[in-house]
Amino acid sequence: MADSNLMLEIAGRRFAVSCRKGEEAHITTLGRMIDGKARAAGAVEMSEPRMLLFAALMLADELDAMRHAADRPRPAMDDKMRDMITNRVDSLTQRIENIARHLEGGDHHA
């Protein structure tokens, strides 16, 4: 599939990002999540790398909490559901790492 280019606004800064065709809406949603975390961390006045680091740390903290919640046995959650949640969290973690790598200039596909 051909690449598509879009602009993400995170904490008042614009970032050009390329992604696969059809992933634009998903990448835009992820960008909004990062923007929200950067603003919540008060990172608007920080340098870009530091702002993105704080936003990534906040997202990683949420993912970690989700992982721990998925690992705790709950009567209403069977093993299949727990595995599905764990796999989804792992997938989201990988996507975040890919986006971070792309923003650092180390990857051409977010």
Order of alpha helices (4+ residues) and beta strands (2+ residues): beta-beta-alpha-alpha-alpha
